[in-house]
Amino acid sequence: MTYHEILDNKAIAVSTSESPDMPGLGLHNEHLRDAMAEIARHMLALGAKLVYGGDLRADGFSNVLFELAARYRRDTKATNSVAVTNYLAWPVHILQQPEQLDEVAADLEGTAELRLLDIDGKILDLKERHKLPAHEPTEPEWAKGLSAMRQTMLAETHARIILGGRVDKFKGEMPGIAQEALYSLQGRQPLYVMGGFGGCARDVAEAIGVLDPGGVREWPGREKFSAFSSTDLSNGLSEEENRILASTPHVDQAIVLILRGLTKTQRVAQGGMSA
């Protein structure tokens, strides 16, 4: 089987945000954006669909994916389906006026898809959203809405890739990338931890024993990861391969490992050779 046959129409979740460790690593936000773009480009080229749970800031990572999806559609003349799905949690979209969401959805039509969720993580139609007034969400709304979105994404994706990630100034119960990683581990969803950009992804790698701790950074929920080890990543990679993935600063090397793991896990899922 080729990569394309294996990944065709598989939904791959990508989780990233700015990492507090990048300045110390000689890296900038542009490096993180470039890394995410390169990962996304490879996944799209091999037929996968990308899934992201983010906001609609002009300088946000969602727009990186939207631009790539538009380019992919143009270059491949794909007409059958959208390449990127962006989930908007309840507290994220309830801040917006419905007309703003209409405009974004129209701009993305045929290229990417917005999926609005209610407070329980169920799909909320844009027409229904028009009946709801925009407001500033409460802290309980943030916590419940974000957690529900991440559970919904877990159920609707085949694997998750995490890189970077802030560990402070977050909304919800714990850092977003941490909660997404935790749900993947609990659900035995293939999880690929790119720790070369530091941040929450590297903390997760250390917390489950993939990497030796370089000084423990505390954040809410970190203790939950002590119940897991590298074997719980369920990602088709060996312990040594996961260690390399969690430490390499080289995006090309990380992509090779991710594709290797995805190939193995999907072959197993399709009844082929064992991982």
C-alpha positions, 0 to 999 in steps of 0.5 A: 500500500502507498501512503496515499492509499493508507491516509486517503480521507483519514482525519488527522487532528493537529494541535499547536500554539506558541511555546514558551521555550522557543526563544531559549531554543533559538526559535521564533513563532515563524518556525512553529508556523512553518513546521505546522504548515510543512506537516499539513502540506504532507498530510494533504498531499497524501489525501488526509483531511486535517482537523483543528480546534482553534479560533479565527484570529487573523494571525492564528494557526487556523488561517495557515491551514485555510491557506494551505487548503486553498492552495491544495484545492487549486493545485490538485483541482480537487472538487469532492470534499473539503480538506480542512475542518476547523471546530469552533467550541461554544465559548469561541464562537459565542463571542462572535456576531453570527454575521461574522461567522457567515462571512468566514464560512462563505469565504471558506466554502469548498475549501475548508469547513467551520463546525460550530459546537454547542456547550455539550460538543454537539454540532450547532447549525449556523442558522441556529447560531443566529438565534443566539445572542453573542456574549462573553462566556463565563469561566464554566462555559470556557471549561465545559465548552472546550472539553466537549469540543476536544471529546468530539474531535477525538471521536471524529479523528483517526490520529493526533499530532501535537507540537509546541503549546503554551502552559499558561494564560489558557482557558479551561481545565488545563492547557489545551494541548495537554487536554487533547493529548490526554483524551488521545491517550485515554481513548487509545488514539494514535498520538504523535508528540513533537517536542522539538519546539518545547512547550506543552508537547515536550512536557507531555513527552517527559510526563509519560517517560518518553524523555527524561525530565529537564526540570518539571514545569507544573501546570493543572492536570499534569499529574494525570499523565503519570498513569501513562507510558510511551506504549500508550501512544498507540502510534506504531512507533518504537520507544526509540522512534518516539524519543527521536520524534519528541526531541528532534528539531528537524521537521523533515525527520519528524514527518518521516516518523509520523508517516511511518507510524500512521502507516503501521497503525492504519494497516493494523486498522485495515487488517494488515500486518501488525505494528 
